[in-house]
Amino acid sequence: MASLDSARHDFAAALDWSRKAIAVNPDNSTLYGTLADACTQLGRYPESFDAVQRMVDLKPGTPSPARASYAWALHANGRDADALRQSDEVLALGTRNALFRYHRAVVLRALGRDDEARTEFGTALGINLAFHPLHAPAARAALAELAPTG
């Protein structure tokens, strides 16, 4: 149920179902990934960190969506260098997700790595021009701002 609610973007319900499932099966690493995603989407970053750490402790081969959420949570807490390291790991897994690439671009830009950020914004839009109602237009605007002059 937690995954279904998460897919519906009902993150409060996903959080509730994740907690219920973990109470029954606290050693299931996948449940912590769902919990981490819900917490990240709800801005509950410390809980997201804890959930990802527990998931990694239980199963070191953490799925890439949970790592992508974790990277974004790190960025939201001003830990951009850590966020980039985490997103590098996600990228190494072969992730092809426009929202992830957008988030990676935002992190790169925050670190002052504008050329790489421009490439990532372009990659996000190349995967899906309408990947998110807010972030896709922001990616297009960032591309315009980062366009080379001359």
N, C-alpha and C positions, 0 to 999 in steps of 0.2 A: 504493500500500500504506500509506503514512504516513497518508493521510486516513482510510482504512478502519480502521486501528488506533486512530486518534484517536477515531473514532465509537464504537468498542468500549470506549473508555476504557483502552486499553492504551498509555499514553503513553510508556513506555520503548521499546516497539517502534516507535511513531510517531517518536520521537526518532531511533532508529537508522535507520529508512527515510528520514527527512528528510535526515539527513546523507549517506546513500548517494546519494540523488537529487541533492543539491546538488553532490556531488563530480563527478557526471556532467554536470550542467547548472547551473553557478553563476550564470547570468544569468536564471533563471526566478524571478520575484518571488513567485509563488504558493507555491513550495517553502519560502520563508522564513516565510510565514504559518503553514504547518503546523508548521515548526520552532518558531516563537514560541509557538504554542499548546501544543505538547508541553512546551517548557521551562517555561512558566508553570504548567502543571498539575503539573509535577514540582518546582516551587519553585526553578527555576534562573533567577532573575530577570535577572541580568546577561546571560546568553545570550539570554534573551527580548528584552531591550532591543536588543541587537546585531542580532538577526534581524529585528525590526520596522524598525529603522533601515535595514538593507540592503534590505528589501522596499520601503520608501518611496523610497529612493534609486533603485531600479530602476524602480519604477512608483508615482508619486505618488498615484494613485487606489487606495489600499490598501483591501482588502475590510473591511467592518465587523467580522466576527468576530475578525480579527487585532487590530484596534484595541481591541476590547472586552477581549481578553486582555491587551493592553498596558496599558490603563487599570487593570485589576485588579493587574497586576504593579507598577505605580507605587504604588498604594495599599499593597500588601504591603511596599513599601520606604519607607513613611512619606511619600510624595510625593503627598499627597491633593489639593493644589491642581492639580498637573499631571494627576493621575488624573481630576479633574473636567473639566478642559479637554478631555482626550482623550475622555471619555465624552460631552461635549457634541457633539463632532464625530460620534461614532457615532450619537447621538440625531438629529442633523441629517440623517443618511442614511435615517431612517425605520425604524430597527431596532425590531422588536417581538419581544423575547425576554425571558422572565421572569427568567432567571438574570442577564442583563445589567442589568435594572432593579433586581434585588436588590443587585447589586454597586454600582450607582450610589447606591442608598439608603444602603448602608454607608459609602460615601465621603462623602456629604452629612452623615451623622450624625457622622462623624469630624471634619468641619469645623464642627460645631455648628449645622448648618442643619436642625434637627429637623422643622420643618413640611414642608419639601421632602422630607426623608427619609421621613416618614410617607406622603406621597403616592406616592413611588416604591415603598415596601414594598407599599402597596395595589395599585399598578399591576402589580407582579410577580405578586401573588396573583390579581389579576383576569385576567391572561393565562392562568395555569395554577396552580390551587391546590396541585398536587403537583409543581411544577417541579423539585424536588431533595429527596432524602430528608433532608438536614440543613438546607439553607437555607430551605426552605418553612416548617418549624416555627419557625426562627429569625426569619423575616419576621413570622409571626403573633405571636410573643413581642414583637418590637420594636414592632409596631403597638399591642399592649396597653400597653407601657411608655410609648409616645409619645402615647397617647390624651389628648385635652384633658381637664382636670379642671374641675369646676365645676358 
